[in-house]
Amino acid sequence: MMDEKHGLIEFLLRAKRATYAGRGPESASSRPCSHDLQYEEGNLLYIDSYLGGPQFAGEEAVWVDGQPVWAMNYVGRVLAEGFSGDFLKEALSKVTPDRPYRGPEEFVNGPHRYTCQVQGEFEWFSGYEAIFSHDKKVYECLFHGGKIV
């Protein structure tokens, strides 16, 4: 089970870096006005599908052999001027095996600071991320998810 979990996490990290965080191309929309990004390796499939723009909601999910095995829902919003979508993508590209959800606990580049707190484990978790520009909160996102049995 640990090797299976490790392999799933490694696939998830590659998928995240190849899609939204990596400025990957959108795939066909699965629902009216949805933004969908897809990544596939052999029998593994990752889809990130979200709605909205400055205020958004979405889901990331992983399938093995056509069966869903893990998912994460998220909802977020831009709060003020100073938000940088490029900085968010840069922070999300720093995702690590011990925190395969969104970005690192903290990431700073210039006037922007990204923070992310997570409770739980890969199988069942929840978290909150925020971006600050010049110490003013300009973005926030809630997320939760886990293993699908």
C-alpha positions as CSV (number, residue, x, y, z in Angstrom):
1,M,0.0,0.0,0.0
2,M,2.8,2.4,0.8
3,D,4.4,1.8,-2.6
4,E,1.0,2.3,-4.3
5,K,0.5,5.5,-2.3
6,H,4.0,6.8,-3.1
7,G,3.5,6.1,-6.8
8,L,0.1,7.9,-6.8
9,I,1.6,10.9,-5.1
10,E,4.5,11.1,-7.5
11,F,2.1,10.9,-10.4
12,L,-0.1,13.7,-8.9
13,L,3.0,15.9,-8.5
14,R,3.9,15.4,-12.2
15,A,0.3,16.1,-13.2
16,K,0.0,19.3,-11.2
17,R,3.3,20.6,-12.7
18,A,2.2,19.7,-16.2
19,T,-1.3,21.3,-16.0
20,Y,-2.4,24.5,-14.2
21,A,0.8,25.2,-12.3
22,G,2.9,24.5,-15.4
23,R,0.6,26.6,-17.7
24,G,-0.5,23.5,-19.5
25,P,-3.1,23.6,-22.2
26,E,-6.8,23.3,-21.4
27,S,-8.6,20.2,-22.6
28,A,-12.2,20.1,-23.9
29,S,-14.7,21.6,-21.4
30,S,-16.6,18.9,-19.5
31,R,-19.3,21.3,-18.4
32,P,-20.7,24.6,-19.6
33,C,-18.0,27.3,-19.1
34,S,-15.6,24.9,-17.2
35,H,-11.8,25.1,-17.5
36,D,-10.4,21.6,-17.7
37,L,-6.8,20.4,-17.6
38,Q,-5.9,16.7,-18.1
39,Y,-2.7,14.7,-17.7
40,E,-2.3,11.0,-18.4
41,E,0.4,8.4,-17.9
42,G,-0.4,4.8,-18.8
43,N,-3.3,3.6,-16.6
44,L,-3.3,6.9,-14.5
45,L,-5.4,9.9,-15.3
46,Y,-5.6,13.3,-13.6
47,I,-8.3,15.9,-14.4
48,D,-8.5,19.4,-12.8
49,S,-11.8,21.1,-13.7
50,Y,-12.9,24.5,-12.3
51,L,-15.5,27.2,-12.9
52,G,-15.2,30.9,-12.6
53,G,-12.3,33.4,-12.6
54,P,-11.6,35.8,-9.7
55,Q,-14.0,33.7,-7.7
56,F,-13.8,30.0,-8.5
57,A,-14.5,26.5,-7.5
58,G,-13.1,23.2,-8.8
59,E,-12.0,19.7,-8.3
60,E,-8.8,17.7,-9.0
61,A,-9.2,13.9,-9.3
62,V,-7.1,10.9,-10.1
63,W,-8.2,7.6,-11.7
64,V,-6.4,4.3,-11.9
65,D,-7.6,1.9,-14.6
66,G,-10.7,4.1,-15.0
67,Q,-11.6,4.0,-11.3
68,P,-11.5,7.2,-9.2
69,V,-9.1,6.8,-6.3
70,W,-8.4,10.4,-5.0
71,A,-10.0,13.8,-5.2
72,M,-9.7,17.3,-3.9
73,N,-12.3,20.1,-4.0
74,Y,-11.3,23.7,-3.8
75,V,-13.0,27.2,-3.7
76,G,-11.2,30.5,-3.7
77,R,-11.3,34.2,-4.5
78,V,-9.3,37.2,-5.3
79,L,-9.8,39.7,-2.4
80,A,-7.9,42.8,-3.6
81,E,-5.6,44.4,-6.2
82,G,-2.1,43.0,-6.1
83,F,-3.0,39.4,-6.8
84,S,-0.8,37.7,-9.4
85,G,-1.9,34.6,-11.1
86,D,1.6,34.0,-12.3
87,F,2.8,34.0,-8.7
88,L,0.1,31.6,-7.7
89,K,1.2,29.2,-10.5
90,E,4.8,29.6,-9.4
91,A,3.8,28.7,-5.8
92,L,1.7,25.7,-6.8
93,S,4.6,24.4,-8.9
94,K,6.5,24.0,-5.6
95,V,4.2,21.2,-4.5
96,T,6.1,18.5,-2.6
97,P,5.6,14.7,-1.9
98,D,4.9,15.4,1.8
99,R,2.3,18.1,0.9
100,P,0.8,17.0,-2.4
101,Y,-2.3,19.2,-2.1
102,R,-1.6,22.8,-3.3
103,G,1.7,24.6,-2.6
104,P,4.4,24.7,0.1
105,E,3.9,25.9,3.6
106,E,5.4,29.2,2.6
107,F,6.8,30.7,-0.6
108,V,8.1,34.3,-1.1
109,N,9.0,36.1,-4.3
110,G,9.4,39.8,-4.3
111,P,6.4,41.5,-2.6
112,H,4.3,38.3,-2.8
113,R,4.0,35.7,0.0
114,Y,2.1,32.4,-0.3
115,T,1.1,30.5,2.8
116,C,-0.6,27.1,3.0
117,Q,-1.8,25.2,6.1
118,V,-3.0,21.6,5.9
119,Q,-4.7,19.3,8.5
120,G,-4.8,15.6,8.0
121,E,-3.1,13.2,5.6
122,F,-3.3,12.3,1.9
123,E,-6.2,10.0,2.6
124,W,-8.3,12.7,4.3
125,F,-7.3,16.3,4.6
126,S,-8.4,20.0,4.6
127,G,-6.5,23.2,4.2
128,Y,-6.3,26.9,3.5
129,E,-4.0,28.9,1.3
130,A,-3.5,32.7,1.0
131,I,-1.4,35.1,-0.9
132,F,-0.3,38.4,0.5
133,S,1.1,41.3,-1.5
134,H,3.0,43.9,0.5
135,D,1.6,42.1,3.6
136,K,-2.0,42.7,2.5
137,K,-4.1,39.5,1.9
138,V,-5.1,39.5,-1.8
139,Y,-6.3,35.9,-2.3
140,E,-7.6,32.9,-0.4
141,C,-8.6,29.4,-1.1
142,L,-10.1,26.5,0.9
143,F,-9.6,22.9,-0.1
144,H,-10.3,19.4,1.2
145,G,-10.2,15.9,-0.1
146,G,-8.8,12.4,0.1
147,K,-8.9,8.8,-0.9
148,I,-12.0,7.6,-2.7
149,V,-13.0,4.0,-1.7
